[in-house]
Amino acid sequence: MQEQIKVSSKSNPKSVAGFITNKIKDGKPVEIITIGAAALNQAIKGLSIAKQYLSKSLCCEADFVNYPDL
C-alpha cells in the first residue's frame, strides 16, 4: 500500500522527512503531493533530510499533472 503525504508551503521539512523515513523503514513507498513552487521546495527539503536520516540513497520519480480548475 502506497502512503500519501500532502506538503504545503507551510509544511515543516523535518516533519515531512520524519513521515517519509518512517514509511520507508516500514517498506512502504511514499507519494508526495504538492501544489505550487513553495510547496515543492518544502517537499524537496524533506526528501533531502530523509536521505540523511536513512543513510542511503532515495529514488524519486516526478510526475506533473495540470489541474485547469485551480
N, CA and C atoms as an extended XYZ file, in Angstrom:
210
Properties=species:S:1:pos:R:3:atomname:S:1:resname:S:1:resid:I:1 pbc="F F F"
N         0.845       -1.188        0.000 N   MET     1
C         0.000        0.000        0.000 CA  MET     1
C         0.882        1.240        0.000 C   MET     1
N         0.624        2.140       -0.905 N   GLN     2
C         1.397        3.368       -1.026 CA  GLN     2
C         0.830        4.431       -0.084 C   GLN     2
N         1.702        5.073        0.651 N   GLU     3
C         1.311        6.126        1.579 CA  GLU     3
C         1.405        7.485        0.884 C   GLU     3
N         0.493        8.389        1.210 N   GLN     4
C         0.495        9.731        0.636 CA  GLN     4
C         0.736       10.766        1.721 C   GLN     4
N         1.443       11.805        1.336 N   ILE     5
C         1.594       12.973        2.193 CA  ILE     5
C         1.380       14.204        1.319 C   ILE     5
N         0.579       15.117        1.810 N   LYS     6
C         0.345       16.378        1.111 CA  LYS     6
C         1.207       17.438        1.783 C   LYS     6
N         2.071       18.041        1.002 N   VAL     7
C         3.011       19.028        1.528 CA  VAL     7
C         2.603       20.403        1.022 C   VAL     7
N         2.524       21.359        1.940 N   SER     8
C         2.185       22.736        1.569 CA  SER     8
C         3.415       23.617        1.748 C   SER     8
N         3.259       24.863        1.380 N   SER     9
C         4.362       25.816        1.527 CA  SER     9
C         4.693       26.059        2.996 C   SER     9
N         3.764       25.737        3.897 N   LYS    10
C         3.974       25.954        5.333 CA  LYS    10
C         4.366       24.685        6.073 C   LYS    10
N         4.538       23.568        5.351 N   SER    11
C         4.926       22.302        5.983 CA  SER    11
C         6.345       22.400        6.531 C   SER    11
N         6.548       21.758        7.670 N   ASN    12
C         7.868       21.698        8.283 CA  ASN    12
C         8.666       20.579        7.596 C   ASN    12
N         9.786       20.900        6.947 N   PRO    13
C        10.566       19.880        6.245 CA  PRO    13
C        11.008       18.713        7.130 C   PRO    13
N        11.281       18.981        8.418 N   LYS    14
C        11.677       17.896        9.321 CA  LYS    14
C        10.512       16.945        9.586 C   LYS    14
N         9.299       17.471        9.646 N   SER    15
C         8.120       16.611        9.812 CA  SER    15
C         7.876       15.777        8.561 C   SER    15
N         8.051       16.400        7.406 N   VAL    16
C         7.928       15.681        6.135 CA  VAL    16
C         8.967       14.568        6.086 C   VAL    16
N        10.190       14.878        6.470 N   ALA    17
C        11.269       13.890        6.473 CA  ALA    17
C        10.969       12.743        7.426 C   ALA    17
N        10.426       13.053        8.581 N   GLY    18
C        10.077       12.016        9.549 CA  GLY    18
C         9.035       11.059        8.995 C   GLY    18
N         8.015       11.601        8.338 N   PHE    19
C         6.976       10.771        7.732 CA  PHE    19
C         7.588        9.861        6.666 C   PHE    19
N         8.365       10.450        5.780 N   ILE    20
C         8.991        9.691        4.694 CA  ILE    20
C         9.893        8.592        5.257 C   ILE    20
N        10.727        8.943        6.226 N   THR    21
C        11.664        7.995        6.823 CA  THR    21
C        10.936        6.816        7.451 C   THR    21
N         9.907        7.102        8.234 N   ASN    22
C         9.171        6.027        8.908 CA  ASN    22
C         8.507        5.086        7.915 C   ASN    22
N         7.920        5.617        6.865 N   LYS    23
C         7.250        4.768        5.879 CA  LYS    23
C         8.256        3.920        5.106 C   LYS    23
N         9.396        4.510        4.743 N   ILE    24
C        10.410        3.755        4.004 CA  ILE    24
C        11.004        2.657        4.885 C   ILE    24
N        11.211        2.957        6.161 N   LYS    25
C        11.707        1.924        7.078 CA  LYS    25
C        10.710        0.779        7.209 C   LYS    25
N         9.411        1.083        7.064 N   ASP    26
C         8.370        0.051        7.099 CA  ASP    26
C         8.221       -0.658        5.755 C   ASP    26
N         9.014       -0.250        4.760 N   GLY    27
C         8.975       -0.878        3.452 CA  GLY    27
C         7.839       -0.407        2.559 C   GLY    27
N         7.287        0.767        2.856 N   LYS    28
C         6.165        1.299        2.078 CA  LYS    28
C         6.630        2.450        1.187 C   LYS    28
N         6.219        2.452       -0.081 N   PRO    29
C         6.535        3.601       -0.938 CA  PRO    29
C         5.708        4.818       -0.519 C   PRO    29
N         6.215        5.991       -0.812 N   VAL    30
C         5.557        7.234       -0.408 CA  VAL    30
C         5.267        8.081       -1.642 C   VAL    30
N         4.060        8.621       -1.707 N   GLU    31
C         3.676        9.570       -2.754 CA  GLU    31
C         3.556       10.940       -2.102 C   GLU    31
N         4.302       11.903       -2.624 N   ILE    32
C         4.285       13.265       -2.090 CA  ILE    32
C         3.477       14.132       -3.052 C   ILE    32
N         2.476       14.815       -2.523 N   ILE    33
C         1.615       15.660       -3.339 CA  ILE    33
C         1.859       17.121       -2.956 C   ILE    33
N         2.148       17.955       -3.960 N   THR    34
C         2.344       19.388       -3.737 CA  THR    34
C         1.598       20.172       -4.803 C   THR    34
N         1.259       21.385       -4.455 N   ILE    35
C         0.714       22.324       -5.436 CA  ILE    35
C         1.477       23.628       -5.257 C   ILE    35
N         2.222       24.008       -6.282 N   GLY    36
C         2.968       25.261       -6.250 CA  GLY    36
C         4.446       25.066       -5.951 C   GLY    36
N         5.204       26.061       -6.342 N   ALA    37
C         6.660       26.019       -6.221 CA  ALA    37
C         7.121       25.994       -4.762 C   ALA    37
N         6.489       26.763       -3.902 N   ALA    38
C         6.905       26.823       -2.495 CA  ALA    38
C         6.664       25.483       -1.803 C   ALA    38
N         5.552       24.833       -2.121 N   ALA    39
C         5.265       23.518       -1.538 CA  ALA    39
C         6.253       22.476       -2.049 C   ALA    39
N         6.581       22.542       -3.331 N   LEU    40
C         7.567       21.626       -3.905 CA  LEU    40
C         8.926       21.828       -3.232 C   LEU    40
N         9.274       23.060       -2.951 N   ASN    41
C        10.528       23.366       -2.264 CA  ASN    41
C        10.567       22.691       -0.889 C   ASN    41
N         9.479       22.779       -0.132 N   GLN    42
C         9.425       22.158        1.190 CA  GLN    42
C         9.528       20.636        1.076 C   GLN    42
N         8.889       20.067        0.059 N   ALA    43
C         8.944       18.618       -0.144 CA  ALA    43
C        10.366       18.162       -0.462 C   ALA    43
N        11.066       18.909       -1.298 N   ILE    44
C        12.443       18.552       -1.652 CA  ILE    44
C        13.366       18.675       -0.441 C   ILE    44
N        13.136       19.692        0.388 N   LYS    45
C        13.909       19.808        1.627 CA  LYS    45
C        13.662       18.581        2.508 C   LYS    45
N        12.400       18.162        2.600 N   GLY    46
C        12.055       16.979        3.392 CA  GLY    46
C        12.734       15.726        2.863 C   GLY    46
N        12.759       15.567        1.535 N   LEU    47
C        13.440       14.418        0.930 CA  LEU    47
C        14.936       14.427        1.248 C   LEU    47
N        15.528       15.593        1.196 N   SER    48
C        16.956       15.721        1.478 CA  SER    48
C        17.262       15.325        2.927 C   SER    48
N        16.431       15.779        3.842 N   ILE    49
C        16.623       15.436        5.254 CA  ILE    49
C        16.375       13.943        5.467 C   ILE    49
N        15.355       13.391        4.825 N   ALA    50
C        15.050       11.959        4.956 CA  ALA    50
C        16.227       11.116        4.483 C   ALA    50
N        16.870       11.546        3.415 N   LYS    51
C        18.035       10.819        2.907 CA  LYS    51
C        19.126       10.768        3.969 C   LYS    51
N        19.324       11.855        4.683 N   GLN    52
C        20.325       11.877        5.746 CA  GLN    52
C        19.918       10.951        6.892 C   GLN    52
N        18.629       10.942        7.255 N   TYR    53
C        18.144       10.061        8.322 CA  TYR    53
C        18.346        8.593        7.959 C   TYR    53
N        18.106        8.260        6.686 N   LEU    54
C        18.157        6.870        6.258 CA  LEU    54
C        19.575        6.395        5.944 C   LEU    54
N        20.492        7.307        5.735 N   SER    55
C        21.873        6.987        5.374 CA  SER    55
C        21.953        6.092        4.145 C   SER    55
N        21.037        6.279        3.217 N   LYS    56
C        21.097        5.568        1.942 CA  LYS    56
C        20.428        6.444        0.893 C   LYS    56
N        20.605        6.062       -0.349 N   SER    57
C        20.055        6.908       -1.393 CA  SER    57
C        18.568        6.636       -1.585 C   SER    57
N        17.865        7.655       -2.014 N   LEU    58
C        16.433        7.554       -2.287 CA  LEU    58
C        16.218        7.677       -3.786 C   LEU    58
N        15.237        6.981       -4.274 N   CYS    59
C        14.872        7.070       -5.685 CA  CYS    59
C        13.561        7.841       -5.776 C   CYS    59
N        13.544        8.890       -6.574 N   CYS    60
C        12.347        9.718       -6.718 CA  CYS    60
C        11.954        9.796       -8.186 C   CYS    60
N        10.657        9.845       -8.408 N   GLU    61
C        10.130        9.989       -9.760 CA  GLU    61
C         9.121       11.128       -9.738 C   GLU    61
N         9.337       12.104      -10.592 N   ALA    62
C         8.434       13.269      -10.651 CA  ALA    62
C         7.342       13.036      -11.688 C   ALA    62
N         6.147       13.467      -11.358 N   ASP    63
C         5.012       13.403      -12.280 CA  ASP    63
C         4.236       14.699      -12.105 C   ASP    63
N         4.077       15.431      -13.167 N   PHE    64
C         3.380       16.717      -13.115 CA  PHE    64
C         2.015       16.580      -13.748 C   PHE    64
N         1.005       17.064      -13.037 N   VAL    65
C        -0.383       16.992      -13.502 CA  VAL    65
C        -0.957       18.409      -13.528 C   VAL    65
N        -1.624       18.770      -14.577 N   ASN    66
C        -2.287       20.080      -14.659 CA  ASN    66
C        -3.714       19.961      -14.158 C   ASN    66
N        -4.100       20.855      -13.278 N   TYR    67
C        -5.469       20.953      -12.792 CA  TYR    67
C        -6.033       22.267      -13.288 C   TYR    67
N        -6.755       22.278      -14.402 N   PRO    68
C        -7.212       23.537      -15.008 CA  PRO    68
C        -8.185       24.320      -14.125 C   PRO    68
N        -8.849       23.654      -13.192 N   ASP    69
C        -9.836       24.347      -12.360 CA  ASP    69
C        -9.237       25.080      -11.176 C   ASP    69
N        -7.930       24.924      -10.961 N   LEU    70
C        -7.305       25.584       -9.794 CA  LEU    70
C        -6.913       26.996      -10.120 C   LEU    70
